Amino acid sequence: MIGGVAIIVSLTYVGAQIRQNTKATKIATSQAFINTHGSIVLHISTDKGFRDIYWRGLKGLSNLQGSETAAFTAWTIHTFRAWESFYFQWREGVFDDHLWAGWKIQFCDLYGYPGIREVWAARNHQLSEEFRELVNEEIIGAESRSLY
C-alpha cells in the first residue's frame, strides 16, 4: 500500500515537472521569436542605408535599383520565413492564440505595402505550401493599416 502511494506521489511530481517544463519551453520559444523579429526591425532602425532601401522598397520594387532590390527582397524573404516559423510553432501549440493573432495583424499591415506584395508574388514558392495557403486565405485581402 505504501508503494502504491509512493507511485502516485511520484507520478504527480513528474506531471507537475512536465507542466512546468512545457511552460518554460513555450516562454523561451516565444522570446526567441521576439528576438528574431527584433533583429529584423533593428536592421531597419540602425542601418541608415538599408532604412532608405526599405522605405523605397515598401512603395514598390520599381523604386529600387540593382543590389537594392536584392537587399530588400532578402530582408522581406527573411521576414516571411520568420512568420512562417512562428505560424508553425503556433499551430503546434507552442504559442497561445492571442499571441498569434497580434503577429497576424502585423503581417497583414506589412503585406499592405506594394513592395511586400511584389516580393510575395515573386518568391512565395520558396515557402511551404501550408504557409502560402494561410497567406492566400487570411492575409491577402485582409484589412491592413499603414505601419508608418
C-alpha positions, 0 to 999 in steps of 0.5 A: 500500500505504501508503494502504491502511494509512493507511485502516485506521489511520484507520478504527480511530481513528474506531471507537475515537472512536465507542466512546468517544463512545457511552460518554460519551453513555450516562454523561451520559444516565444522570446526567441521569436521576439528576438528574431523579429527584433533583429529584423526591425533593428536592421531597419532602425540602425542601418541608415542605408538599408532604412532608405532601401526599405522605405523605397522598397515598401512603395514598390520594387520599381523604386529600387535599383540593382543590389537594392532590390536584392537587399530588400527582397532578402530582408522581406524573404527573411521576414516571411520565413520568420512568420512562417516559423512562428505560424508553425510553432503556433499551430503546434501549440507552442504559442497561445492564440492571442499571441498569434493573432497580434503577429497576424495583424502585423503581417497583414499591415506589412503585406499592405505595402506594394513592395511586400506584395511584389516580393510575395508574388515573386518568391512565395514558392520558396515557402511551404505550401501550408504557409502560402495557403494561410497567406492566400486565405487570411492575409491577402485581402485582409484589412491592413493599416499603414505601419508608418 
